């Protein structure tokens, strides 16, 4: 479940348009868990920092064209962007 939640977070944020070095804040709910985040473009990499479970589970993900790497609740995560299933919209993630 954690990998699918991380992949969903990446899918929601990878689809967001790149804004020149300005952090974008947002949140979404997936399977009853709220995720709060900021997303910042750093060159070719989008850096996602946030937390889940009411701030108890921190995460930081670095999304490039091909891979997502980072940490979720202190644990390292790595997966291919191609493994991320896109969602129709952020609103769909809030269901």
C-alpha positions in Angstrom: 0.0 0.0 0.0 2.8 2.4 0.8 4.4 2.0 -2.7 1.0 2.6 -4.3 0.5 5.8 -2.2 3.9 7.0 -3.1 3.3 6.3 -6.7 0.0 8.1 -6.6 1.7 11.1 -5.0 4.2 11.1 -7.8 1.5 10.7 -10.4 -0.4 13.7 -9.1 2.6 15.8 -9.0 4.4 14.8 -12.1 1.4 15.9 -14.1 1.5 19.3 -12.5 3.1 22.0 -14.8 6.6 23.1 -14.0 6.7 26.6 -12.4 10.0 28.4 -12.4 11.6 27.6 -9.0 8.5 28.6 -7.0 7.3 26.0 -4.6 3.7 24.8 -5.1 1.8 23.6 -2.1 -1.1 21.2 -2.1 -2.7 18.2 -0.7 -4.8 15.2 -1.7 -6.4 12.2 0.1 -5.9 8.6 -1.0 -7.6 5.6 0.7 -8.5 7.9 3.6 -5.0 9.2 4.2 -4.3 12.9 3.6 -1.0 13.8 2.0 0.3 17.4 2.3 3.2 18.5 0.1 5.2 21.2 -1.6 6.7 20.7 -5.0 9.6 22.6 -6.4 11.3 22.3 -9.7 15.1 22.1 -9.4 16.5 21.9 -12.9 15.2 18.7 -14.5 14.1 17.3 -11.2 10.9 18.0 -9.3 11.4 17.7 -5.5 8.3 16.8 -3.5 8.4 17.3 0.3 5.6 16.6 2.6 3.9 14.3 5.1 1.1 11.9 5.5 -1.0 10.6 8.4 -1.5 14.1 10.0 2.2 15.0 9.7 3.5 11.8 11.3 5.0 10.3 8.1 7.4 12.5 6.3 8.5 12.0 2.7 10.8 13.6 0.2 10.8 12.4 -3.4 12.9 13.5 -6.4 11.1 12.9 -9.7 13.2 12.9 -12.9 12.0 12.0 -16.4 12.7 8.3 -15.7 12.9 7.6 -12.0 11.5 8.5 -8.6 13.9 8.3 -5.7 13.8 9.5 -2.1 12.5 8.6 1.3 9.1 7.8 2.7 8.9 7.5 6.5 12.7 7.2 6.7 12.8 4.4 4.2 14.5 4.7 0.8 12.2 4.3 -2.2 13.1 4.0 -5.9 10.9 3.2 -8.8 10.5 4.0 -12.5 8.2 6.8 -13.6 6.7 4.4 -16.2 5.4 2.2 -13.3 3.3 5.1 -12.0 -0.3 4.9 -13.1 -1.6 8.3 -14.1 -4.9 9.5 -12.6 -7.5 11.6 -14.4 -7.1 14.6 -12.0 -6.3 15.5 -8.4 -10.0 15.5 -7.7 -10.0 11.8 -8.6 -7.3 11.2 -5.9 -9.5 12.8 -3.3 -12.1 9.9 -3.6 
